[in-house]
Amino acid sequence: DENIFLYYEDVDIQKRIKDRGYKIYCLSKELFFHYERSSVRDKNSLIKYHFFMHKSKIYYMKKHFNPYLRIALRIFHIAGYLSRLAILPVRKKFKNEKSVKIAEYLIVLGVHTGLLRKI
């Protein structure tokens, strides 16, 4: 789907394959390495990652889910990231990267509330 710029294209194609009656198989003896977010190590790239990941997620939900489920999932995303933002000051795990986490959470909240449409 050309409307998915980054991320979620694999999820979308798997759903479309299953919807057409085909099966997806796991090659259990094959070995693949996927370096998670290996191209987004710096803060600017990380912001782009979260922006496009959640834009693609919303597009995927709009394409495949009914409106009520989409609304419920967006509410859960917003509530989840608001709670993460609220407890961030006491999270020891992110002691040295709080500003990066705040930026990440605000990006995701902006995308899910519709307040952030471009970066």
N, CA, C and O atoms as a GROMACS GRO file, in nm:
protein
  476
    1ASP      N    1   0.085  -0.117   0.000
    1ASP     CA    2   0.000   0.000   0.000
    1ASP      C    3   0.090   0.124   0.000
    1ASP      O    4   0.169   0.144   0.092
    2GLU      N    5   0.078   0.204  -0.100
    2GLU     CA    6   0.163   0.323  -0.115
    2GLU      C    7   0.135   0.430  -0.008
    2GLU      O    8   0.216   0.520   0.011
    3ASN      N    9   0.022   0.419   0.060
    3ASN     CA   10  -0.010   0.517   0.165
    3ASN      C   11   0.064   0.491   0.296
    3ASN      O   12   0.063   0.575   0.385
    4ILE      N   13   0.128   0.377   0.307
    4ILE     CA   14   0.206   0.346   0.426
    4ILE      C   15   0.350   0.383   0.395
    4ILE      O   16   0.419   0.313   0.320
    5PHE      N   17   0.395   0.494   0.452
    5PHE     CA   18   0.529   0.544   0.420
    5PHE      C   19   0.637   0.459   0.485
    5PHE      O   20   0.728   0.411   0.418
    6LEU      N   21   0.626   0.440   0.612
    6LEU     CA   22   0.720   0.358   0.688
    6LEU      C   23   0.644   0.280   0.794
    6LEU      O   24   0.545   0.329   0.849
    7TYR      N   25   0.689   0.162   0.822
    7TYR     CA   26   0.636   0.082   0.932
    7TYR      C   27   0.491   0.041   0.905
    7TYR      O   28   0.413   0.118   0.847
    8TYR      N   29   0.457  -0.075   0.945
    8TYR     CA   30   0.325  -0.135   0.932
    8TYR      C   31   0.297  -0.190   0.793
    8TYR      O   32   0.192  -0.251   0.773
    9GLU      N   33   0.386  -0.171   0.697
    9GLU     CA   34   0.362  -0.230   0.566
    9GLU      C   35   0.366  -0.382   0.574
    9GLU      O   36   0.294  -0.450   0.501
   10ASP      N   37   0.449  -0.436   0.662
   10ASP     CA   38   0.456  -0.581   0.679
   10ASP      C   39   0.329  -0.635   0.745
   10ASP      O   40   0.281  -0.742   0.708
   11VAL      N   41   0.276  -0.562   0.841
   11VAL     CA   42   0.153  -0.603   0.908
   11VAL      C   43   0.036  -0.598   0.809
   11VAL      O   44  -0.048  -0.688   0.806
   12ASP      N   45   0.032  -0.493   0.729
   12ASP     CA   46  -0.074  -0.476   0.630
   12ASP      C   47  -0.070  -0.588   0.526
   12ASP      O   48  -0.174  -0.645   0.493
   13ILE      N   49   0.046  -0.620   0.475
   13ILE     CA   50   0.053  -0.724   0.371
   13ILE      C   51   0.018  -0.861   0.428
   13ILE      O   52  -0.043  -0.943   0.359
   14GLN      N   53   0.055  -0.887   0.552
   14GLN     CA   54   0.017  -1.014   0.614
   14GLN      C   55  -0.134  -1.024   0.630
   14GLN      O   56  -0.193  -1.130   0.606
   15LYS      N   57  -0.197  -0.916   0.671
   15LYS     CA   58  -0.343  -0.916   0.686
   15LYS      C   59  -0.409  -0.938   0.551
   15LYS      O   60  -0.505  -1.015   0.542
   16ARG      N   61  -0.361  -0.872   0.447
   16ARG     CA   62  -0.421  -0.888   0.314
   16ARG      C   63  -0.400  -1.029   0.260
   16ARG      O   64  -0.488  -1.082   0.192
   17ILE      N   65  -0.287  -1.090   0.290
   17ILE     CA   66  -0.262  -1.228   0.249
   17ILE      C   67  -0.363  -1.321   0.317
   17ILE      O   68  -0.424  -1.406   0.252
   18LYS      N   69  -0.380  -1.305   0.449
   18LYS     CA   70  -0.475  -1.389   0.523
   18LYS      C   71  -0.619  -1.365   0.478
   18LYS      O   72  -0.698  -1.459   0.469
   19ASP      N   73  -0.653  -1.238   0.449
   19ASP     CA   74  -0.789  -1.206   0.403
   19ASP      C   75  -0.822  -1.272   0.269
   19ASP      O   76  -0.938  -1.297   0.240
   20ARG      N   77  -0.721  -1.300   0.190
   20ARG     CA   78  -0.742  -1.366   0.061
   20ARG      C   79  -0.740  -1.518   0.071
   20ARG      O   80  -0.747  -1.588  -0.029
   21GLY      N   81  -0.731  -1.567   0.194
   21GLY     CA   82  -0.742  -1.710   0.216
   21GLY      C   83  -0.609  -1.786   0.216
   21GLY      O   84  -0.608  -1.908   0.229
   22TYR      N   85  -0.500  -1.714   0.203
   22TYR     CA   86  -0.370  -1.781   0.206
   22TYR      C   87  -0.323  -1.795   0.350
   22TYR      O   88  -0.374  -1.730   0.441
   23LYS      N   89  -0.227  -1.881   0.369
   23LYS     CA   90  -0.170  -1.900   0.502
   23LYS      C   91  -0.031  -1.839   0.507
   23LYS      O   92   0.038  -1.828   0.406
   24ILE      N   93   0.007  -1.802   0.626
   24ILE     CA   94   0.142  -1.749   0.651
   24ILE      C   95   0.213  -1.852   0.736
   24ILE      O   96   0.161  -1.896   0.839
   25TYR      N   97   0.329  -1.891   0.694
   25TYR     CA   98   0.404  -1.994   0.764
   25TYR      C   99   0.528  -1.936   0.829
   25TYR      O  100   0.587  -1.839   0.781
   26CYS      N  101   0.566  -1.997   0.938
   26CYS     CA  102   0.689  -1.962   1.007
   26CYS      C  103   0.796  -2.064   0.969
   26CYS      O  104   0.775  -2.184   0.982
   27LEU      N  105   0.907  -2.015   0.921
   27LEU     CA  106   1.018  -2.103   0.885
   27LEU      C  107   1.104  -2.122   1.010
   27LEU      O  108   1.197  -2.045   1.035
   28SER      N  109   1.071  -2.223   1.087
   28SER     CA  110   1.131  -2.238   1.219
   28SER      C  111   1.280  -2.273   1.216
   28SER      O  112   1.349  -2.251   1.316
   29LYS      N  113   1.329  -2.325   1.107
   29LYS     CA  114   1.470  -2.362   1.102
   29LYS      C  115   1.556  -2.255   1.036
   29LYS      O  116   1.678  -2.267   1.028
   30GLU      N  117   1.491  -2.151   0.989
   30GLU     CA  118   1.566  -2.042   0.926
   30GLU      C  119   1.605  -1.940   1.033
   30GLU      O  120   1.538  -1.927   1.135
   31LEU      N  121   1.713  -1.870   1.009
   31LEU     CA  122   1.762  -1.773   1.105
   31LEU      C  123   1.774  -1.637   1.037
   31LEU      O  124   1.845  -1.622   0.938
   32PHE      N  125   1.705  -1.539   1.092
   32PHE     CA  126   1.708  -1.403   1.040
   32PHE      C  127   1.746  -1.310   1.154
   32PHE      O  128   1.710  -1.333   1.269
   33PHE      N  129   1.817  -1.208   1.121
   33PHE     CA  130   1.851  -1.106   1.220
   33PHE      C  131   1.784  -0.976   1.182
   33PHE      O  132   1.794  -0.930   1.068
   34HIS      N  133   1.715  -0.918   1.277
   34HIS     CA  134   1.651  -0.788   1.256
   34HIS      C  135   1.699  -0.698   1.369
   34HIS      O  136   1.665  -0.719   1.485
   35TYR      N  137   1.775  -0.600   1.333
   35TYR     CA  138   1.826  -0.509   1.434
   35TYR      C  139   1.724  -0.399   1.454
   35TYR      O  140   1.709  -0.310   1.371
   36GLU      N  141   1.655  -0.407   1.567
   36GLU     CA  142   1.545  -0.316   1.595
   36GLU      C  143   1.591  -0.171   1.589
   36GLU      O  144   1.686  -0.130   1.656
   37ARG      N  145   1.522  -0.096   1.509
   37ARG     CA  146   1.546   0.048   1.492
   37ARG      C  147   1.693   0.080   1.472
   37ARG      O  148   1.742   0.180   1.524
   38SER      N  149   1.763   0.000   1.398
   38SER     CA  150   1.906   0.024   1.380
   38SER      C  151   1.933   0.152   1.302
   38SER      O  152   2.043   0.206   1.310
   39SER      N  153   1.835   0.200   1.228
   39SER     CA  154   1.856   0.322   1.151
   39SER      C  155   1.811   0.447   1.226
   39SER      O  156   1.824   0.558   1.174
   40VAL      N  157   1.759   0.431   1.346
   40VAL     CA  158   1.710   0.546   1.421
   40VAL      C  159   1.773   0.553   1.559
   40VAL      O  160   1.707   0.530   1.660
   41ARG      N  161   1.897   0.583   1.562
   41ARG     CA  162   1.970   0.586   1.689
   41ARG      C  163   1.974   0.726   1.752
   41ARG      O  164   1.974   0.738   1.875
   42ASP      N  165   1.979   0.831   1.671
   42ASP     CA  166   1.987   0.964   1.730
   42ASP      C  167   1.847   1.019   1.760
   42ASP      O  168   1.747   0.963   1.715
   43LYS      N  169   1.840   1.128   1.836
   43LYS     CA  170   1.713   1.182   1.883
   43LYS      C  171   1.623   1.223   1.767
   43LYS      O  172   1.503   1.196   1.771
   44ASN      N  173   1.678   1.288   1.665
   44ASN     CA  174   1.597   1.334   1.553
   44ASN      C  175   1.536   1.216   1.477
   44ASN      O  176   1.419   1.220   1.440
   45SER      N  177   1.615   1.113   1.454
   45SER     CA  178   1.564   0.994   1.386
   45SER      C  179   1.462   0.922   1.471
   45SER      O  180   1.365   0.867   1.419
   46LEU      N  181   1.482   0.922   1.601
   46LEU     CA  182   1.388   0.857   1.693
   46LEU      C  183   1.252   0.926   1.689
   46LEU      O  184   1.148   0.860   1.694
   47ILE      N  185   1.253   1.058   1.680
   47ILE     CA  186   1.128   1.134   1.670
   47ILE      C  187   1.056   1.097   1.540
   47ILE      O  188   0.934   1.078   1.540
   48LYS      N  189   1.130   1.089   1.431
   48LYS     CA  190   1.070   1.048   1.302
   48LYS      C  191   1.015   0.907   1.311
   48LYS      O  192   0.908   0.879   1.259
   49TYR      N  193   1.088   0.818   1.377
   49TYR     CA  194   1.043   0.680   1.393
   49TYR      C  195   0.906   0.677   1.461
   49TYR      O  196   0.814   0.614   1.410
   50HIS      N  197   0.893   0.744   1.574
   50HIS     CA  198   0.767   0.740   1.648
   50HIS      C  199   0.655   0.809   1.570
   50HIS      O  200   0.541   0.762   1.572
   51PHE      N  201   0.687   0.917   1.502
   51PHE     CA  202   0.586   0.986   1.422
   51PHE      C  203   0.531   0.893   1.313
   51PHE      O  204   0.410   0.873   1.303
   52PHE      N  205   0.621   0.836   1.232
   52PHE     CA  206   0.576   0.754   1.120
   52PHE      C  207   0.519   0.620   1.165
   52PHE      O  208   0.428   0.568   1.101
   53MET      N  209   0.570   0.563   1.272
   53MET     CA  210   0.516   0.438   1.324
   53MET      C  211   0.369   0.457   1.362
   53MET      O  212   0.284   0.375   1.327
   54HIS      N  213   0.340   0.565   1.432
   54HIS     CA  214   0.202   0.585   1.478
   54HIS      C  215   0.111   0.638   1.368
   54HIS      O  216  -0.008   0.608   1.368
   55LYS      N  217   0.164   0.716   1.275
   55LYS     CA  218   0.085   0.756   1.157
   55LYS      C  219   0.044   0.633   1.079
   55LYS      O  220  -0.072   0.620   1.038
   56SER      N  221   0.138   0.541   1.058
   56SER     CA  222   0.109   0.419   0.984
   56SER      C  223   0.011   0.330   1.061
   56SER      O  224  -0.076   0.267   1.001
   57LYS      N  225   0.026   0.325   1.192
   57LYS     CA  226  -0.065   0.246   1.275
   57LYS      C  227  -0.208   0.298   1.263
   57LYS      O  228  -0.302   0.220   1.251
   58ILE      N  229  -0.224   0.430   1.267
   58ILE     CA  230  -0.357   0.490   1.254
   58ILE      C  231  -0.415   0.462   1.116
   58ILE      O  232  -0.533   0.431   1.103
   59TYR      N  233  -0.332   0.474   1.013
   59TYR     CA  234  -0.378   0.444   0.878
   59TYR      C  235  -0.422   0.298   0.867
   59TYR      O  236  -0.527   0.269   0.809
   60TYR      N  237  -0.343   0.207   0.921
   60TYR     CA  238  -0.375   0.065   0.920
   60TYR      C  239  -0.508   0.040   0.990
   60TYR      O  240  -0.593  -0.034   0.940
   61MET      N  241  -0.527   0.101   1.106
   61MET     CA  242  -0.652   0.084   1.179
   61MET      C  243  -0.770   0.139   1.099
   61MET      O  244  -0.877   0.078   1.097
   62LYS      N  245  -0.751   0.252   1.033
   62LYS     CA  246  -0.857   0.312   0.952
   62LYS      C  247  -0.892   0.220   0.835
   62LYS      O  248  -1.009   0.209   0.797
   63LYS      N  249  -0.793   0.156   0.780
   63LYS     CA  250  -0.812   0.068   0.664
   63LYS      C  251  -0.880  -0.064   0.702
   63LYS      O  252  -0.961  -0.115   0.625
   64HIS      N  253  -0.850  -0.119   0.819
   64HIS     CA  254  -0.893  -0.255   0.851
   64HIS      C  255  -0.991  -0.268   0.967
   64HIS      O  256  -1.053  -0.373   0.981
   65PHE      N  257  -1.008  -0.167   1.050
   65PHE     CA  258  -1.092  -0.182   1.169
   65PHE      C  259  -1.219  -0.098   1.156
   65PHE      O  260  -1.222   0.000   1.081
   66ASN      N  261  -1.322  -0.139   1.228
   66ASN     CA  262  -1.445  -0.060   1.227
   66ASN      C  263  -1.424   0.067   1.310
   66ASN      O  264  -1.334   0.073   1.394
   67PRO      N  265  -1.507   0.169   1.286
   67PRO     CA  266  -1.486   0.299   1.353
   67PRO      C  267  -1.486   0.292   1.505
   67PRO      O  268  -1.410   0.364   1.570
   68TYR      N  269  -1.569   0.207   1.565
   68TYR     CA  270  -1.577   0.199   1.711
   68TYR      C  271  -1.449   0.142   1.770
   68TYR      O  272  -1.399   0.189   1.873
   69LEU      N  273  -1.396   0.040   1.706
   69LEU     CA  274  -1.270  -0.018   1.752
   69LEU      C  275  -1.156   0.081   1.736
   69LEU      O  276  -1.070   0.091   1.823
   70ARG      N  277  -1.154   0.155   1.626
   70ARG     CA  278  -1.051   0.257   1.605
   70ARG      C  279  -1.054   0.362   1.714
   70ARG      O  280  -0.950   0.401   1.767
   71ILE      N  281  -1.172   0.409   1.747
   71ILE     CA  282  -1.186   0.511   1.852
   71ILE      C  283  -1.137   0.455   1.985
   71ILE      O  284  -1.062   0.521   2.057
   72ALA      N  285  -1.179   0.333   2.017
   72ALA     CA  286  -1.136   0.272   2.144
   72ALA      C  287  -0.985   0.257   2.150
   72ALA      O  288  -0.924   0.287   2.252
   73LEU      N  289  -0.925   0.210   2.041
   73LEU     CA  290  -0.779   0.192   2.040
   73LEU      C  291  -0.706   0.324   2.051
   73LEU      O  292  -0.603   0.331   2.119
   74ARG      N  293  -0.756   0.428   1.987
   74ARG     CA  294  -0.690   0.560   1.999
   74ARG      C  295  -0.702   0.612   2.142
   74ARG      O  296  -0.608   0.672   2.194
   75ILE      N  297  -0.816   0.591   2.204
   75ILE     CA  298  -0.834   0.634   2.344
   75ILE      C  299  -0.734   0.560   2.434
   75ILE      O  300  -0.673   0.620   2.522
   76PHE      N  301  -0.719   0.430   2.411
   76PHE     CA  302  -0.623   0.352   2.490
   76PHE      C  303  -0.480   0.400   2.467
   76PHE      O  304  -0.402   0.408   2.562
   77HIS      N  305  -0.445   0.431   2.343
   77HIS     CA  306  -0.310   0.483   2.314
   77HIS      C  307  -0.288   0.616   2.386
   77HIS      O  308  -0.185   0.637   2.450
   78ILE      N  309  -0.385   0.704   2.376
   78ILE     CA  310  -0.373   0.836   2.440
   78ILE      C  311  -0.362   0.820   2.591
   78ILE      O  312  -0.274   0.881   2.653
   79ALA      N  313  -0.448   0.740   2.650
   79ALA     CA  314  -0.444   0.719   2.795
   79ALA      C  315  -0.312   0.655   2.838
   79ALA      O  316  -0.254   0.692   2.940
   80GLY      N  317  -0.265   0.560   2.759
   80GLY     CA  318  -0.139   0.494   2.791
   80GLY      C  319  -0.021   0.588   2.789
   80GLY      O  320   0.064   0.584   2.878
   81TYR      N  321  -0.014   0.674   2.687
   81TYR     CA  322   0.098   0.766   2.679
   81TYR      C  323   0.086   0.880   2.778
   81TYR      O  324   0.188   0.932   2.825
   82LEU      N  325  -0.035   0.921   2.812
   82LEU     CA  326  -0.051   1.021   2.919
   82LEU      C  327  -0.004   0.964   3.052
   82LEU      O  328   0.060   1.034   3.131
   83SER      N  329  -0.035   0.837   3.077
   83SER     CA  330   0.009   0.777   3.204
   83SER      C  331   0.161   0.759   3.205
   83SER      O  332   0.224   0.778   3.309
   84ARG      N  333   0.220   0.724   3.091
   84ARG     CA  334   0.366   0.715   3.084
   84ARG      C  335   0.429   0.851   3.113
   84ARG      O  336   0.529   0.860   3.184
   85LEU      N  337   0.371   0.954   3.056
   85LEU     CA  338   0.422   1.090   3.078
   85LEU      C  339   0.410   1.129   3.226
   85LEU      O  340   0.500   1.192   3.281
   86ALA      N  341   0.300   1.091   3.287
   86ALA     CA  342   0.277   1.126   3.428
   86ALA      C  343   0.374   1.057   3.522
   86ALA      O  344   0.417   1.118   3.620
   87ILE      N  345   0.410   0.931   3.494
   87ILE     CA  346   0.498   0.859   3.587
   87ILE      C  347   0.646   0.868   3.548
   87ILE      O  348   0.732   0.815   3.618
   88LEU      N  349   0.675   0.935   3.439
   88LEU     CA  350   0.814   0.945   3.394
   88LEU      C  351   0.908   1.001   3.500
   88LEU      O  352   1.020   0.951   3.515
   89PRO      N  353   0.868   1.105   3.575
   89PRO     CA  354   0.962   1.159   3.674
   89PRO      C  355   1.012   1.058   3.778
   89PRO      O  356   1.122   1.075   3.831
   90VAL      N  357   0.935   0.955   3.806
   90VAL     CA  358   0.977   0.858   3.906
   90VAL      C  359   1.035   0.730   3.847
   90VAL      O  360   1.073   0.639   3.921
   91ARG      N  361   1.041   0.721   3.716
   91ARG     CA  362   1.096   0.601   3.651
   91ARG      C  363   1.247   0.606   3.650
   91ARG      O  364   1.306   0.691   3.583
   92LYS      N  365   1.311   0.517   3.722
   92LYS     CA  366   1.456   0.512   3.729
   92LYS      C  367   1.518   0.463   3.600
   92LYS      O  368   1.631   0.499   3.566
   93LYS      N  369   1.445   0.380   3.527
   93LYS     CA  370   1.496   0.320   3.404
   93LYS      C  371   1.538   0.428   3.302
   93LYS      O  372   1.637   0.412   3.230
   94PHE      N  373   1.464   0.538   3.297
   94PHE     CA  374   1.490   0.643   3.199
   94PHE      C  375   1.556   0.765   3.263
   94PHE      O  376   1.539   0.878   3.215
   95LYS      N  377   1.629   0.744   3.369
   95LYS     CA  378   1.692   0.852   3.446
   95LYS      C  379   1.771   0.949   3.358
   95LYS      O  380   1.760   1.070   3.374
   96ASN      N  381   1.849   0.896   3.265
   96ASN     CA  382   1.937   0.981   3.184
   96ASN      C  383   1.878   1.019   3.048
   96ASN      O  384   1.943   1.087   2.968
   97GLU      N  385   1.757   0.976   3.021
   97GLU     CA  386   1.700   1.005   2.890
   97GLU      C  387   1.557   1.057   2.899
   97GLU      O  388   1.475   1.032   2.810
   98LYS      N  389   1.526   1.128   3.005
   98LYS     CA  390   1.391   1.179   3.025
   98LYS      C  391   1.348   1.276   2.916
   98LYS      O  392   1.232   1.272   2.874
   99SER      N  393   1.436   1.361   2.868
   99SER     CA  394   1.397   1.457   2.765
   99SER      C  395   1.363   1.387   2.634
   99SER      O  396   1.273   1.429   2.561
  100VAL      N  397   1.435   1.279   2.604
  100VAL     CA  398   1.406   1.200   2.483
  100VAL      C  399   1.270   1.133   2.498
  100VAL      O  400   1.191   1.131   2.404
  101LYS      N  401   1.242   1.078   2.615
  101LYS     CA  402   1.114   1.012   2.640
  101LYS      C  403   0.999   1.112   2.634
  101LYS      O  404   0.893   1.081   2.579
  102ILE      N  405   1.017   1.230   2.689
  102ILE     CA  406   0.912   1.332   2.682
  102ILE      C  407   0.883   1.366   2.536
  102ILE      O  408   0.766   1.375   2.497
  103ALA      N  409   0.986   1.385   2.456
  103ALA     CA  410   0.968   1.414   2.314
  103ALA      C  411   0.892   1.300   2.245
  103ALA      O  412   0.800   1.324   2.168
  104GLU      N  413   0.932   1.176   2.274
  104GLU     CA  414   0.866   1.058   2.216
  104GLU      C  415   0.718   1.056   2.252
  104GLU      O  416   0.633   1.039   2.165
  105TYR      N  417   0.687   1.072   2.380
  105TYR     CA  418   0.549   1.066   2.426
  105TYR      C  419   0.465   1.178   2.366
  105TYR      O  420   0.350   1.157   2.329
  106LEU      N  421   0.522   1.297   2.356
  106LEU     CA  422   0.448   1.410   2.299
  106LEU      C  423   0.422   1.389   2.150
  106LEU      O  424   0.316   1.427   2.100
  107ILE      N  425   0.517   1.331   2.079
  107ILE     CA  426   0.498   1.299   1.937
  107ILE      C  427   0.381   1.201   1.923
  107ILE      O  428   0.290   1.224   1.843
  108VAL      N  429   0.383   1.093   1.999
  108VAL     CA  430   0.278   0.991   1.990
  108VAL      C  431   0.143   1.051   2.027
  108VAL      O  432   0.043   1.025   1.960
  109LEU      N  433   0.139   1.130   2.133
  109LEU     CA  434   0.013   1.194   2.172
  109LEU      C  435  -0.036   1.289   2.063
  109LEU      O  436  -0.155   1.295   2.034
  110GLY      N  437   0.056   1.363   2.003
  110GLY     CA  438   0.019   1.454   1.895
  110GLY      C  439  -0.040   1.382   1.776
  110GLY      O  440  -0.136   1.429   1.716
  111VAL      N  441   0.019   1.269   1.740
  111VAL     CA  442  -0.031   1.191   1.626
  111VAL      C  443  -0.169   1.134   1.658
  111VAL      O  444  -0.260   1.143   1.575
  112HIS      N  445  -0.185   1.074   1.775
  112HIS     CA  446  -0.313   1.009   1.808
  112HIS      C  447  -0.425   1.107   1.836
  112HIS      O  448  -0.542   1.072   1.820
  113THR      N  449  -0.394   1.229   1.877
  113THR     CA  450  -0.499   1.328   1.898
  113THR      C  451  -0.527   1.408   1.771
  113THR      O  452  -0.625   1.482   1.765
  114GLY      N  453  -0.442   1.392   1.672
  114GLY     CA  454  -0.461   1.467   1.547
  114GLY      C  455  -0.399   1.606   1.549
  114GLY      O  456  -0.412   1.681   1.453
  115LEU      N  457  -0.334   1.640   1.659
  115LEU     CA  458  -0.274   1.773   1.671
  115LEU      C  459  -0.142   1.784   1.594
  115LEU      O  460  -0.098   1.894   1.561
  116LEU      N  461  -0.078   1.671   1.567
  116LEU     CA  462   0.048   1.670   1.496
  116LEU      C  463   0.030   1.592   1.366
  116LEU      O  464   0.012   1.470   1.366
  117ARG      N  465   0.034   1.665   1.255
  117ARG     CA  466   0.011   1.601   1.125
  117ARG      C  467   0.136   1.590   1.041
  117ARG      O  468   0.143   1.507   0.950
  118LYS      N  469   0.236   1.673   1.070
  118LYS     CA  470   0.362   1.670   0.994
  118LYS      C  471   0.476   1.697   1.090
  118LYS      O  472   0.460   1.762   1.193
  119ILE      N  473   0.593   1.645   1.053
  119ILE     CA  474   0.713   1.680   1.130
  119ILE      C  475   0.815   1.740   1.036
  119ILE      O  476   0.924   1.777   1.079
   0.00000   0.00000   0.00000
